Amino acid sequence: MIDLSFNTDLRARIEGNLSAFEPRAIADESLRHAAVAIVIVEGGEKQAALLLTTRPAGLRRHGGQYALPGGRLEEGETVHAAALRELEEELGLALGEERIMGDLDDYPTRSGFRITPVVVWGGDAGGIQPDRQEVDQVYHIPLADLLSPDIPLLEPGPGDHPILSAPLATLGHQVFAPTAAMLYQFREVALLGRDTRVAHYDQPAFAWK
């Protein structure tokens, strides 16, 4: 078990692993570009956690689903700027570019997006103020949850690729791709230093819209 205490050593390890990783971009311009933030914060007992949200049930897209803070890039915007903007808009956390530790692979969604996950050092995250039009609940997921041997959980999909999910102990049930795929790659690359790819994993039908 690796040490997941929220401290400068963990930040250095994550930054080092991400700097050694070559993220793969998706060049398909038919997919709308979006960015999400994987925000590392201080959780309980001085252990590191990440921020996960649920979207309000009434939203037109992905209502009621688990999600990372994020959204579509605006005209001329970089993925880093988009991730930080969406983080501030959704959770009220205003963080600078110096908090960005690196990126993971683009992930193509069934709903027509290519999502770039941006890993962000969030600090104590004491100032969270969710926008209730976009966020129903905010969860602090201990990074230790991601180390479960039950992750990834793979189930047959509609095509040639399995559906990926991640059972998270703190939630008591599964999170599905695309969010689960990005969390799994974060574990593999940022925490464990592995060259693991996830773009080929599929999503359940309820996440297609």
C-alpha positions, 0 to 999 in steps of 0.5 A: 500500500502506498502512502496517500497522506496529503502532503508535498511528497504525494504532490511530487510523486503525482507530478513526477508520474504525470511528467513521465507519461505521454497523454494521447490526444484524439484528433477527431474534430467531429467530437466536441472538446471538453475538459474535466478536473481531477482535483486532489484535496485533503480528506479525513485523517490527513489523507488525500481525496478527490472531488466527485459530484453528482449532477442534478436529476433534471439536467438534459445531459447526464442528469443524476450521474456521477461526474468530475467537475468540467465541461465544454471548451469555449472558443479559443480556450485551452483545456487547462483554462477550461478545467479551472474555469469549470471548477470555479463555476461548478464548485466555487474553487478559484485555482491558478495554473500553478496547481495543474499537475498534468493531463491524462488521455483524451476519452471519447464518449458515446455522447459525442465528446472528447474529454481531457482529464486535467489533474489539479492540486486542490489544497484543503478545498475549504471554500467549496460552494457548489452551483446547485444548477449544475451540482447536486452533491459533492463527495470527497473520495479517498484516493485509497478507494481507487486502490481496491483490487475490484477496480476495474470491474469489466462487464460485456458491452454492446460491441467488442469492448467491455464496459468499465466501472469502479466500485468505490467503497465510500459511495457503496456502489459503482461509478461507470465510464467515462468517469470511472475510466478516467479515475482508473487511469489516474490511479494507474498513471498518477499514483502507480506510475504505469502506462495504462490506456483506457480510451477503448473501454465502453460506457453503459447505455444510460451514459450515452445521452 
